Amino acid sequence: MQASNARTPIEGHSGTIFVAIELSQRSWVVVSHSPDQDRLSRHKLAAGDVDGLLALMAQLRRRTELVLGQAPAVVSCYEAGYDGFWLHRRLLAAGIENLVIDPASLTVERRARRAKTDRIDGEKMLRALMAYRRGEPRVMSVVRVPSVEQEDARRGTRERERLIKERTAHINRIKALLRALGIAAGEPGREDWPAWLARQCDGQGKSVPARLRAELEREHTRLRLVSEQIQALAEAPAPAATTAASAQLARLKGIGPVFAATLAGELFWKDFKNRREVGAYAGLTPTPWQSGGVSHDQGISKAGNRRARHVAVELAWLWLMHQPKSALSRWFQARVGDQRGRVRRIAIVALARKLIVALWRFLTTGLVPTDAVLKA
């Protein structure tokens, strides 16, 4: 009697092929689990070989279909990171359900020296994905992927942030070079600054050395270019994806166009369910530490979008200045009073969390923050 080579589905299977993709700049490690096998399969692809990935998934689907008698579903996942969301969109276009995982939400071993390889990371992702589809709570956090328009809308504020840092670096470099000669930097951003530099003398009455002067002029040229690019960004039309939200935020006194565009592009493009999600996405929620009789607070989580968190804290200081009679400002003054230092810094973070929640309600329901003033 001849033995049959036909495979039988594993008892208790879900009829779904699970695939975890560990991405890197050199290679992709694909770990999969099929209903017709009781073990994990591992494959290695060249980085960016999405066609090979789709071919591998199609092969797994054909093999499993012969066993189940019906086409199985395919669910894949990978960690959010350097590759962004292009692979997610490509997989969705191919009819594959894909989840983008927050890497910080995956459980890791607590050993001092834990093993870490792409294979191990892929297996952990796959187990978390299978548990997530079974409905187990708090297994991992799934990233809400923005649309192409929403992702493109925040490029302007991010480029502006980078250009401002670059402009500050050029100004500080010019000041440092002239300080070594005992010369004040004047106004390096002016167009006629090189002519002003040619008339300057050091502490001994000598002119600026030729090589140093040439270096300073090159720094000034780069400074002028960065300043022109910042001005061009300020004059560029607002993106359509965030125009309505930024225009509504700018109605409040104390919120300018830059802050409004940053908050609309980095924070309020998401559909939050409640105020806790708003604070958590900005990383402004507290992190408790409680075990037995030990219970204390570790400060804010600093998870989520750091740009939204930085803008929220900076806006909280401006809110106290431009909206002193609002309920939020009165709450802050009643809590802090004339205290300075650490107490004030802690309270301003709490105010920032309350403020972004109030702005979220203002955008979603039209409810103006209590006693806040609108621009004329």
Short mmCIF file of the C-alpha atoms (twelve columns), coordinates in Angstrom:
data_MODEL
# 
_entry.id   MODEL 
# 
loop_
_atom_site.group_PDB 
_atom_site.id 
_atom_site.type_symbol 
_atom_site.label_atom_id 
_atom_site.label_alt_id 
_atom_site.label_comp_id 
_atom_site.label_asym_id 
_atom_site.label_seq_id 
_atom_site.Cartn_x 
_atom_site.Cartn_y 
_atom_site.Cartn_z 
_atom_site.pdbx_PDB_model_num 
ATOM 1   C CA . MET A 1   0.000   0.000  0.000  1 
ATOM 2   C CA . GLN A 2   1.520   3.331  -1.082 1 
ATOM 3   C CA . ALA A 3   1.733   6.198  1.409  1 
ATOM 4   C CA . SER A 4   -0.060  9.392  0.400  1 
ATOM 5   C CA . ASN A 5   2.021   12.577 0.069  1 
ATOM 6   C CA . ALA A 6   -1.011  14.875 0.466  1 
ATOM 7   C CA . ARG A 7   -0.803  17.187 3.444  1 
ATOM 8   C CA . THR A 8   -3.647  17.707 5.880  1 
ATOM 9   C CA . PRO A 9   -4.493  21.040 7.524  1 
ATOM 10  C CA . ILE A 10  -3.381  21.523 11.117 1 
ATOM 11  C CA . GLU A 11  -6.187  21.040 13.620 1 
ATOM 12  C CA . GLY A 12  -7.597  24.316 14.923 1 
ATOM 13  C CA . HIS A 13  -6.123  26.402 12.095 1 
ATOM 14  C CA . SER A 14  -7.660  29.757 11.170 1 
ATOM 15  C CA . GLY A 15  -7.409  29.290 7.417  1 
ATOM 16  C CA . THR A 16  -5.076  32.289 7.227  1 
ATOM 17  C CA . ILE A 17  -1.451  32.615 6.178  1 
ATOM 18  C CA . PHE A 18  0.490   34.890 8.525  1 
ATOM 19  C CA . VAL A 19  3.608   36.640 7.255  1 
ATOM 20  C CA . ALA A 20  6.062   38.826 9.192  1 
ATOM 21  C CA . ILE A 21  8.632   40.880 7.274  1 
ATOM 22  C CA . GLU A 22  11.814  42.016 9.030  1 
ATOM 23  C CA . LEU A 23  13.132  44.915 6.953  1 
ATOM 24  C CA . SER A 24  16.698  46.178 6.721  1 
ATOM 25  C CA . GLN A 25  18.817  48.036 4.194  1 
ATOM 26  C CA . ARG A 26  20.656  44.866 3.115  1 
ATOM 27  C CA . SER A 27  18.040  42.122 3.144  1 
ATOM 28  C CA . TRP A 28  14.486  41.185 4.079  1 
ATOM 29  C CA . VAL A 29  13.788  38.181 6.305  1 
ATOM 30  C CA . VAL A 30  10.284  36.760 5.756  1 
ATOM 31  C CA . VAL A 31  8.826   34.476 8.435  1 
ATOM 32  C CA . SER A 32  5.515   32.778 7.641  1 
ATOM 33  C CA . HIS A 33  3.053   30.306 9.120  1 
ATOM 34  C CA . SER A 34  0.587   28.368 6.957  1 
ATOM 35  C CA . PRO A 35  -2.403  26.204 7.969  1 
ATOM 36  C CA . ASP A 36  -0.806  23.173 6.255  1 
ATOM 37  C CA . GLN A 37  2.351   23.261 8.394  1 
ATOM 38  C CA . ASP A 38  3.033   23.038 12.109 1 
ATOM 39  C CA . ARG A 39  6.286   24.987 11.912 1 
ATOM 40  C CA . LEU A 40  7.475   28.396 10.795 1 
ATOM 41  C CA . SER A 41  9.020   28.970 7.381  1 
ATOM 42  C CA . ARG A 42  11.826  31.445 6.837  1 
ATOM 43  C CA . HIS A 43  12.939  33.047 3.594  1 
ATOM 44  C CA . LYS A 44  15.547  35.688 2.791  1 
ATOM 45  C CA . LEU A 45  15.071  38.267 0.040  1 
ATOM 46  C CA . ALA A 46  17.105  41.172 -1.235 1 
ATOM 47  C CA . ALA A 47  16.154  44.511 0.297  1 
ATOM 48  C CA . GLY A 48  13.407  46.154 -1.741 1 
ATOM 49  C CA . ASP A 49  12.502  42.968 -3.663 1 
ATOM 50  C CA . VAL A 50  8.756   43.482 -3.367 1 
ATOM 51  C CA . ASP A 51  8.110   41.409 -6.500 1 
ATOM 52  C CA . GLY A 52  9.901   38.457 -4.915 1 
ATOM 53  C CA . LEU A 53  7.866   38.993 -1.739 1 
ATOM 54  C CA . LEU A 54  4.571   38.934 -3.651 1 
ATOM 55  C CA . ALA A 55  5.701   35.847 -5.562 1 
ATOM 56  C CA . LEU A 56  6.528   34.103 -2.267 1 
ATOM 57  C CA . MET A 57  3.089   34.949 -0.851 1 
ATOM 58  C CA . ALA A 58  1.414   33.678 -4.026 1 
ATOM 59  C CA . GLN A 59  3.359   30.419 -3.728 1 
ATOM 60  C CA . LEU A 60  2.275   29.983 -0.093 1 
ATOM 61  C CA . ARG A 61  -1.322  30.689 -1.087 1 
ATOM 62  C CA . ARG A 62  -1.313  28.106 -3.923 1 
ATOM 63  C CA . ARG A 63  0.224   25.437 -1.713 1 
ATOM 64  C CA . THR A 64  -2.267  26.051 1.096  1 
ATOM 65  C CA . GLU A 65  -5.220  26.140 -1.303 1 
ATOM 66  C CA . LEU A 66  -4.444  22.572 -2.400 1 
ATOM 67  C CA . VAL A 67  -4.793  21.453 1.223  1 
ATOM 68  C CA . LEU A 68  -7.778  23.552 2.321  1 
ATOM 69  C CA . GLY A 69  -9.718  23.380 -0.914 1 
ATOM 70  C CA . GLN A 70  -10.252 27.145 -0.827 1 
ATOM 71  C CA . ALA A 71  -8.120  30.247 -1.245 1 
ATOM 72  C CA . PRO A 72  -6.721  31.319 2.158  1 
ATOM 73  C CA . ALA A 73  -6.414  34.903 3.345  1 
ATOM 74  C CA . VAL A 74  -2.945  36.405 3.755  1 
ATOM 75  C CA . VAL A 75  -2.139  38.796 6.598  1 
ATOM 76  C CA . SER A 76  1.296   40.398 6.786  1 
ATOM 77  C CA . CYS A 77  3.038   42.867 9.067  1 
ATOM 78  C CA . TYR A 78  6.271   44.785 9.467  1 
ATOM 79  C CA . GLU A 79  7.650   47.362 11.884 1 
ATOM 80  C CA . ALA A 80  7.354   51.079 11.213 1 
ATOM 81  C CA . GLY A 81  10.728  52.611 10.536 1 
ATOM 82  C CA . TYR A 82  13.158  53.660 7.840  1 
ATOM 83  C CA . ASP A 83  11.124  52.266 4.916  1 
ATOM 84  C CA . GLY A 84  8.013   54.280 5.719  1 
ATOM 85  C CA . PHE A 85  4.678   53.154 4.303  1 
ATOM 86  C CA . TRP A 86  5.363   52.490 0.626  1 
ATOM 87  C CA . LEU A 87  5.471   48.727 1.173  1 
ATOM 88  C CA . HIS A 88  2.182   48.863 3.087  1 
ATOM 89  C CA . ARG A 89  0.465   50.573 0.179  1 
ATOM 90  C CA . ARG A 90  1.969   48.131 -2.328 1 
ATOM 91  C CA . LEU A 91  0.723   45.136 -0.327 1 
ATOM 92  C CA . LEU A 92  -2.766  46.620 -0.012 1 
ATOM 93  C CA . ALA A 93  -2.845  47.210 -3.764 1 
ATOM 94  C CA . ALA A 94  -1.995  43.517 -4.258 1 
ATOM 95  C CA . GLY A 95  -5.014  42.489 -2.146 1 
ATOM 96  C CA . ILE A 96  -3.040  41.546 0.971  1 
ATOM 97  C CA . GLU A 97  -4.070  42.741 4.428  1 
ATOM 98  C CA . ASN A 98  -1.068  44.380 6.047  1 
ATOM 99  C CA . LEU A 99  -0.457  45.891 9.476  1 
ATOM 100 C CA . VAL A 100 2.323   48.317 10.393 1 
ATOM 101 C CA . ILE A 101 3.507   47.679 13.955 1 
ATOM 102 C CA . ASP A 102 4.873   50.155 16.475 1 
ATOM 103 C CA . PRO A 103 8.257   48.550 17.342 1 
ATOM 104 C CA . ALA A 104 8.166   49.825 20.923 1 
ATOM 105 C CA . SER A 105 4.920   47.936 21.595 1 
ATOM 106 C CA . LEU A 106 6.410   44.459 21.078 1 
ATOM 107 C CA . THR A 107 7.391   42.513 24.196 1 
ATOM 108 C CA . VAL A 108 11.092  41.699 24.560 1 
ATOM 109 C CA . GLU A 109 13.031  39.527 27.004 1 
ATOM 110 C CA . ARG A 110 14.289  41.182 30.160 1 
ATOM 111 C CA . ARG A 111 17.644  39.415 30.283 1 
ATOM 112 C CA . ALA A 112 20.738  41.564 30.517 1 
ATOM 113 C CA . ARG A 113 22.090  39.982 27.326 1 
ATOM 114 C CA . ARG A 114 19.200  38.974 25.141 1 
ATOM 115 C CA . ALA A 115 19.727  37.406 21.750 1 
ATOM 116 C CA . LYS A 116 18.712  39.612 18.823 1 
ATOM 117 C CA . THR A 117 18.775  38.605 15.165 1 
ATOM 118 C CA . ASP A 118 16.527  39.330 12.195 1 
ATOM 119 C CA . ARG A 119 15.195  35.775 12.427 1 
ATOM 120 C CA . ILE A 120 14.297  36.140 16.112 1 
ATOM 121 C CA . ASP A 121 12.692  39.548 15.509 1 
ATOM 122 C CA . GLY A 122 10.655  38.140 12.630 1 
ATOM 123 C CA . GLU A 123 9.399   35.250 14.759 1 
ATOM 124 C CA . LYS A 124 8.396   37.624 17.578 1 
ATOM 125 C CA . MET A 125 6.487   39.774 15.113 1 
ATOM 126 C CA . LEU A 126 4.725   36.736 13.686 1 
ATOM 127 C CA . ARG A 127 3.656   35.449 17.117 1 
ATOM 128 C CA . ALA A 128 2.395   38.923 18.044 1 
ATOM 129 C CA . LEU A 129 0.464   39.142 14.759 1 
ATOM 130 C CA . MET A 130 -1.216  35.764 15.316 1 
ATOM 131 C CA . ALA A 131 -2.140  36.688 18.895 1 
ATOM 132 C CA . TYR A 132 -3.487  40.048 17.700 1 
ATOM 133 C CA . ARG A 133 -5.736  38.341 15.145 1 
ATOM 134 C CA . ARG A 134 -6.982  35.967 17.851 1 
ATOM 135 C CA . GLY A 135 -8.220  39.002 19.742 1 
ATOM 136 C CA . GLU A 136 -5.714  39.015 22.587 1 
ATOM 137 C CA . PRO A 137 -5.513  42.519 24.133 1 
ATOM 138 C CA . ARG A 138 -2.351  44.625 24.502 1 
ATOM 139 C CA . VAL A 139 -0.263  42.359 22.275 1 
ATOM 140 C CA . MET A 140 0.993   45.130 20.007 1 
ATOM 141 C CA . SER A 141 0.069   48.574 18.762 1 
ATOM 142 C CA . VAL A 142 -0.872  49.077 15.125 1 
ATOM 143 C CA . VAL A 143 0.172   52.304 13.426 1 
ATOM 144 C CA . ARG A 144 -2.522  54.309 11.666 1 
ATOM 145 C CA . VAL A 145 -1.049  54.822 8.230  1 
ATOM 146 C CA . PRO A 146 -1.675  58.300 6.756  1 
ATOM 147 C CA . SER A 147 -2.753  58.767 3.189  1 
ATOM 148 C CA . VAL A 148 -0.277  59.982 0.594  1 
ATOM 149 C CA . GLU A 149 -1.832  63.460 0.736  1 
ATOM 150 C CA . GLN A 150 -1.701  63.607 4.540  1 
ATOM 151 C CA . GLU A 151 1.906   62.424 4.580  1 
ATOM 152 C CA . ASP A 152 2.896   64.957 1.941  1 
ATOM 153 C CA . ALA A 153 1.085   67.808 3.723  1 
ATOM 154 C CA . ARG A 154 3.521   67.807 6.655  1 
ATOM 155 C CA . ARG A 155 6.658   67.977 4.530  1 
ATOM 156 C CA . GLY A 156 6.637   71.781 4.637  1 
ATOM 157 C CA . THR A 157 6.713   72.107 8.439  1 
ATOM 158 C CA . ARG A 158 9.349   69.388 8.764  1 
ATOM 159 C CA . GLU A 159 11.564  70.987 6.136  1 
ATOM 160 C CA . ARG A 160 11.153  74.355 7.851  1 
ATOM 161 C CA . GLU A 161 12.235  72.830 11.164 1 
ATOM 162 C CA . ARG A 162 15.366  71.404 9.566  1 
ATOM 163 C CA . LEU A 163 16.196  74.653 7.725  1 
ATOM 164 C CA . ILE A 164 15.861  76.722 10.900 1 
ATOM 165 C CA . LYS A 165 18.357  74.444 12.645 1 
ATOM 166 C CA . GLU A 166 20.698  74.801 9.683  1 
ATOM 167 C CA . ARG A 167 20.334  78.596 9.717  1 
ATOM 168 C CA . THR A 168 21.122  78.699 13.443 1 
ATOM 169 C CA . ALA A 169 24.220  76.543 12.855 1 
ATOM 170 C CA . HIS A 170 25.533  78.923 10.164 1 
ATOM 171 C CA . ILE A 171 24.968  81.992 12.369 1 
ATOM 172 C CA . ASN A 172 26.681  80.356 15.353 1 
ATOM 173 C CA . ARG A 173 29.629  79.325 13.177 1 
ATOM 174 C CA . ILE A 174 30.094  82.867 11.900 1 
ATOM 175 C CA . LYS A 175 29.926  84.289 15.415 1 
ATOM 176 C CA . ALA A 176 32.408  81.722 16.722 1 
ATOM 177 C CA . LEU A 177 34.949  82.418 13.976 1 
ATOM 178 C CA . LEU A 178 34.781  86.181 14.492 1 
ATOM 179 C CA . ARG A 179 34.859  85.840 18.270 1 
ATOM 180 C CA . ALA A 180 38.334  84.313 17.996 1 
ATOM 181 C CA . LEU A 181 39.480  87.664 16.518 1 
ATOM 182 C CA . GLY A 182 37.580  89.798 19.000 1 
ATOM 183 C CA . ILE A 183 35.095  91.001 16.376 1 
ATOM 184 C CA . ALA A 184 31.337  91.152 16.837 1 
ATOM 185 C CA . ALA A 185 29.382  89.313 14.147 1 
ATOM 186 C CA . GLY A 186 27.030  92.190 13.364 1 
ATOM 187 C CA . GLU A 187 24.031  90.976 11.365 1 
ATOM 188 C CA . PRO A 188 25.225  87.967 9.297  1 
ATOM 189 C CA . GLY A 189 21.863  87.611 7.569  1 
ATOM 190 C CA . ARG A 190 22.169  90.922 5.715  1 
ATOM 191 C CA . GLU A 191 22.923  90.845 2.004  1 
ATOM 192 C CA . ASP A 192 25.714  93.446 2.289  1 
ATOM 193 C CA . TRP A 193 27.368  91.674 5.243  1 
ATOM 194 C CA . PRO A 194 30.541  90.687 3.227  1 
ATOM 195 C CA . ALA A 195 31.205  94.385 2.519  1 
ATOM 196 C CA . TRP A 196 30.804  95.120 6.243  1 
ATOM 197 C CA . LEU A 197 33.232  92.278 7.024  1 
ATOM 198 C CA . ALA A 198 35.886  93.744 4.727  1 
ATOM 199 C CA . ARG A 199 35.983  96.921 6.864  1 
ATOM 200 C CA . GLN A 200 36.430  95.118 10.202 1 
ATOM 201 C CA . CYS A 201 39.690  94.871 12.133 1 
ATOM 202 C CA . ASP A 202 40.722  92.556 14.942 1 
ATOM 203 C CA . GLY A 203 41.947  93.529 18.398 1 
ATOM 204 C CA . GLN A 204 45.370  94.484 17.014 1 
ATOM 205 C CA . GLY A 205 43.959  96.680 14.271 1 
ATOM 206 C CA . LYS A 206 44.616  94.148 11.499 1 
ATOM 207 C CA . SER A 207 42.070  93.128 8.882  1 
ATOM 208 C CA . VAL A 208 40.517  89.679 8.795  1 
ATOM 209 C CA . PRO A 209 42.965  87.086 7.325  1 
ATOM 210 C CA . ALA A 210 42.286  86.136 3.721  1 
ATOM 211 C CA . ARG A 211 41.485  82.436 4.253  1 
ATOM 212 C CA . LEU A 212 39.248  83.122 7.227  1 
ATOM 213 C CA . ARG A 213 37.468  85.856 5.328  1 
ATOM 214 C CA . ALA A 214 36.857  83.477 2.399  1 
ATOM 215 C CA . GLU A 215 35.448  80.862 4.778  1 
ATOM 216 C CA . LEU A 216 33.160  83.441 6.382  1 
ATOM 217 C CA . GLU A 217 31.887  84.558 2.987  1 
ATOM 218 C CA . ARG A 218 31.065  80.963 2.051  1 
ATOM 219 C CA . GLU A 219 29.213  80.551 5.342  1 
ATOM 220 C CA . HIS A 220 27.312  83.755 4.569  1 
ATOM 221 C CA . THR A 221 26.373  82.457 1.114  1 
ATOM 222 C CA . ARG A 222 24.943  79.260 2.605  1 
ATOM 223 C CA . LEU A 223 23.152  81.298 5.273  1 
ATOM 224 C CA . ARG A 224 21.504  83.472 2.645  1 
ATOM 225 C CA . LEU A 225 20.426  80.413 0.651  1 
ATOM 226 C CA . VAL A 226 18.822  78.812 3.719  1 
ATOM 227 C CA . SER A 227 17.056  82.077 4.592  1 
ATOM 228 C CA . GLU A 228 15.662  82.335 1.066  1 
ATOM 229 C CA . GLN A 229 14.367  78.769 1.244  1 
ATOM 230 C CA . ILE A 230 12.660  79.476 4.576  1 
ATOM 231 C CA . GLN A 231 11.005  82.525 3.051  1 
ATOM 232 C CA . ALA A 232 9.883   80.471 0.032  1 
ATOM 233 C CA . LEU A 233 8.277   77.928 2.346  1 
ATOM 234 C CA . ALA A 234 6.442   80.693 4.193  1 
ATOM 235 C CA . GLU A 235 5.029   82.026 0.917  1 
ATOM 236 C CA . ALA A 236 4.059   78.588 -0.458 1 
ATOM 237 C CA . PRO A 237 0.315   77.788 -0.539 1 
ATOM 238 C CA . ALA A 238 -1.002  75.654 2.313  1 
ATOM 239 C CA . PRO A 239 -1.608  71.960 1.512  1 
ATOM 240 C CA . ALA A 240 -5.222  71.092 0.858  1 
ATOM 241 C CA . ALA A 241 -5.170  68.142 3.285  1 
ATOM 242 C CA . THR A 242 -4.667  70.410 6.318  1 
ATOM 243 C CA . THR A 243 -6.020  73.762 5.146  1 
ATOM 244 C CA . ALA A 244 -9.349  73.561 6.988  1 
ATOM 245 C CA . ALA A 245 -7.862  72.415 10.308 1 
ATOM 246 C CA . SER A 246 -4.991  74.920 10.298 1 
ATOM 247 C CA . ALA A 247 -7.340  77.778 9.332  1 
ATOM 248 C CA . GLN A 248 -9.671  76.944 12.216 1 
ATOM 249 C CA . LEU A 249 -6.813  76.701 14.722 1 
ATOM 250 C CA . ALA A 250 -5.426  80.040 13.540 1 
ATOM 251 C CA . ARG A 251 -8.713  81.702 14.581 1 
ATOM 252 C CA . LEU A 252 -7.605  81.437 18.221 1 
ATOM 253 C CA . LYS A 253 -5.501  84.248 19.568 1 
ATOM 254 C CA . GLY A 254 -1.936  83.119 20.231 1 
ATOM 255 C CA . ILE A 255 -1.809  80.458 17.494 1 
ATOM 256 C CA . GLY A 256 0.040   81.586 14.394 1 
ATOM 257 C CA . PRO A 257 0.128   79.992 10.932 1 
ATOM 258 C CA . VAL A 258 3.256   77.920 11.647 1 
ATOM 259 C CA . PHE A 259 1.898   76.380 14.845 1 
ATOM 260 C CA . ALA A 260 -1.495  75.822 13.218 1 
ATOM 261 C CA . ALA A 261 0.035   74.059 10.201 1 
ATOM 262 C CA . THR A 262 2.307   71.931 12.402 1 
ATOM 263 C CA . LEU A 263 -0.505  70.811 14.700 1 
ATOM 264 C CA . ALA A 264 -2.807  70.105 11.750 1 
ATOM 265 C CA . GLY A 265 -0.165  68.088 9.892  1 
ATOM 266 C CA . GLU A 266 1.443   66.249 12.791 1 
ATOM 267 C CA . LEU A 267 -1.397  65.715 15.265 1 
ATOM 268 C CA . PHE A 268 -4.917  66.511 14.137 1 
ATOM 269 C CA . TRP A 269 -4.876  64.574 10.862 1 
ATOM 270 C CA . LYS A 270 -5.789  61.464 12.880 1 
ATOM 271 C CA . ASP A 271 -9.301  60.482 13.923 1 
ATOM 272 C CA . PHE A 272 -9.029  60.165 17.690 1 
ATOM 273 C CA . LYS A 273 -11.730 58.380 19.657 1 
ATOM 274 C CA . ASN A 274 -11.234 60.161 22.980 1 
ATOM 275 C CA . ARG A 275 -8.997  62.632 24.814 1 
ATOM 276 C CA . ARG A 276 -6.723  59.873 26.111 1 
ATOM 277 C CA . GLU A 277 -5.706  58.971 22.562 1 
ATOM 278 C CA . VAL A 278 -4.886  62.622 21.862 1 
ATOM 279 C CA . GLY A 279 -2.546  62.882 24.864 1 
ATOM 280 C CA . ALA A 280 -1.009  59.456 24.230 1 
ATOM 281 C CA . TYR A 281 -0.187  60.208 20.579 1 
ATOM 282 C CA . ALA A 282 1.722   63.321 21.653 1 
ATOM 283 C CA . GLY A 283 3.501   61.393 24.427 1 
ATOM 284 C CA . LEU A 284 2.099   63.645 27.160 1 
ATOM 285 C CA . THR A 285 0.438   60.931 29.253 1 
ATOM 286 C CA . PRO A 286 1.937   59.899 32.633 1 
ATOM 287 C CA . THR A 287 3.868   56.648 33.039 1 
ATOM 288 C CA . PRO A 288 3.158   54.992 36.418 1 
ATOM 289 C CA . TRP A 289 5.451   52.592 38.264 1 
ATOM 290 C CA . GLN A 290 3.591   50.441 40.764 1 
ATOM 291 C CA . SER A 291 4.673   47.162 42.326 1 
ATOM 292 C CA . GLY A 292 3.511   46.044 45.758 1 
ATOM 293 C CA . GLY A 293 4.027   48.905 48.161 1 
ATOM 294 C CA . VAL A 294 6.075   50.932 45.661 1 
ATOM 295 C CA . SER A 295 4.111   53.454 43.639 1 
ATOM 296 C CA . HIS A 296 5.443   56.557 41.903 1 
ATOM 297 C CA . ASP A 297 5.183   58.399 38.623 1 
ATOM 298 C CA . GLN A 298 7.947   58.240 35.983 1 
ATOM 299 C CA . GLY A 299 6.888   61.379 34.128 1 
ATOM 300 C CA . ILE A 300 5.384   61.591 30.666 1 
ATOM 301 C CA . SER A 301 5.827   58.690 28.265 1 
ATOM 302 C CA . LYS A 302 7.445   60.759 25.440 1 
ATOM 303 C CA . ALA A 303 6.022   58.235 22.963 1 
ATOM 304 C CA . GLY A 304 4.258   59.089 19.739 1 
ATOM 305 C CA . ASN A 305 4.987   62.180 17.669 1 
ATOM 306 C CA . ARG A 306 7.822   64.228 19.177 1 
ATOM 307 C CA . ARG A 307 7.177   67.216 16.886 1 
ATOM 308 C CA . ALA A 308 3.578   67.440 18.084 1 
ATOM 309 C CA . ARG A 309 4.775   67.213 21.693 1 
ATOM 310 C CA . HIS A 310 7.386   69.956 21.278 1 
ATOM 311 C CA . VAL A 311 4.882   72.276 19.598 1 
ATOM 312 C CA . ALA A 312 2.265   71.569 22.278 1 
ATOM 313 C CA . VAL A 313 4.646   72.506 25.101 1 
ATOM 314 C CA . GLU A 314 5.871   75.622 23.298 1 
ATOM 315 C CA . LEU A 315 2.293   76.628 22.536 1 
ATOM 316 C CA . ALA A 316 1.378   76.201 26.222 1 
ATOM 317 C CA . TRP A 317 3.839   78.975 27.173 1 
ATOM 318 C CA . LEU A 318 2.422   81.235 24.455 1 
ATOM 319 C CA . TRP A 319 -1.118  80.420 25.595 1 
ATOM 320 C CA . LEU A 320 -0.348  81.847 29.041 1 
ATOM 321 C CA . MET A 321 0.870   85.041 27.376 1 
ATOM 322 C CA . HIS A 322 -1.894  85.572 24.810 1 
ATOM 323 C CA . GLN A 323 -4.844  83.935 26.613 1 
ATOM 324 C CA . PRO A 324 -4.304  84.952 30.277 1 
ATOM 325 C CA . LYS A 325 -8.031  85.044 31.101 1 
ATOM 326 C CA . SER A 326 -8.875  81.616 29.712 1 
ATOM 327 C CA . ALA A 327 -9.847  78.782 32.043 1 
ATOM 328 C CA . LEU A 328 -6.670  76.863 31.196 1 
ATOM 329 C CA . SER A 329 -4.445  79.829 32.104 1 
ATOM 330 C CA . ARG A 330 -6.341  80.373 35.349 1 
ATOM 331 C CA . TRP A 331 -5.922  76.681 36.192 1 
ATOM 332 C CA . PHE A 332 -2.184  76.974 35.658 1 
ATOM 333 C CA . GLN A 333 -1.845  80.125 37.768 1 
ATOM 334 C CA . ALA A 334 -3.928  78.634 40.594 1 
ATOM 335 C CA . ARG A 335 -1.776  75.523 40.610 1 
ATOM 336 C CA . VAL A 336 1.656   77.158 40.262 1 
ATOM 337 C CA . GLY A 337 1.276   80.690 41.572 1 
ATOM 338 C CA . ASP A 338 4.646   82.416 41.895 1 
ATOM 339 C CA . GLN A 339 6.686   79.206 42.034 1 
ATOM 340 C CA . ARG A 340 9.571   78.800 39.637 1 
ATOM 341 C CA . GLY A 341 11.806  75.979 38.468 1 
ATOM 342 C CA . ARG A 342 10.804  72.324 38.353 1 
ATOM 343 C CA . VAL A 343 7.229   72.801 39.589 1 
ATOM 344 C CA . ARG A 344 6.511   75.268 36.797 1 
ATOM 345 C CA . ARG A 345 8.044   73.013 34.133 1 
ATOM 346 C CA . ILE A 346 5.969   70.054 35.279 1 
ATOM 347 C CA . ALA A 347 2.788   72.128 35.297 1 
ATOM 348 C CA . ILE A 348 3.393   73.485 31.802 1 
ATOM 349 C CA . VAL A 349 3.482   69.924 30.451 1 
ATOM 350 C CA . ALA A 350 0.141   69.235 32.126 1 
ATOM 351 C CA . LEU A 351 -1.194  72.432 30.576 1 
ATOM 352 C CA . ALA A 352 0.064   71.329 27.157 1 
ATOM 353 C CA . ARG A 353 -1.884  68.073 27.479 1 
ATOM 354 C CA . LYS A 354 -5.056  69.901 28.473 1 
ATOM 355 C CA . LEU A 355 -4.547  72.421 25.687 1 
ATOM 356 C CA . ILE A 356 -4.247  69.917 22.832 1 
ATOM 357 C CA . VAL A 357 -7.345  68.111 24.122 1 
ATOM 358 C CA . ALA A 358 -9.211  71.432 24.110 1 
ATOM 359 C CA . LEU A 359 -7.977  72.171 20.577 1 
ATOM 360 C CA . TRP A 360 -9.064  68.695 19.438 1 
ATOM 361 C CA . ARG A 361 -12.563 69.389 20.760 1 
ATOM 362 C CA . PHE A 362 -12.492 72.787 19.060 1 
ATOM 363 C CA . LEU A 363 -11.754 71.123 15.713 1 
ATOM 364 C CA . THR A 364 -14.194 68.229 16.046 1 
ATOM 365 C CA . THR A 365 -17.157 69.894 17.759 1 
ATOM 366 C CA . GLY A 366 -16.518 73.621 17.314 1 
ATOM 367 C CA . LEU A 367 -16.416 74.100 21.112 1 
ATOM 368 C CA . VAL A 368 -14.150 77.087 21.836 1 
ATOM 369 C CA . PRO A 369 -11.891 76.574 24.908 1 
ATOM 370 C CA . THR A 370 -13.534 78.128 27.931 1 
ATOM 371 C CA . ASP A 371 -13.017 81.919 28.050 1 
ATOM 372 C CA . ALA A 372 -10.564 81.801 25.138 1 
ATOM 373 C CA . VAL A 373 -10.456 84.802 22.789 1 
ATOM 374 C CA . LEU A 374 -10.844 84.520 19.017 1 
ATOM 375 C CA . LYS A 375 -9.010  86.837 16.642 1 
ATOM 376 C CA . ALA A 376 -10.894 89.769 15.262 1 
# 
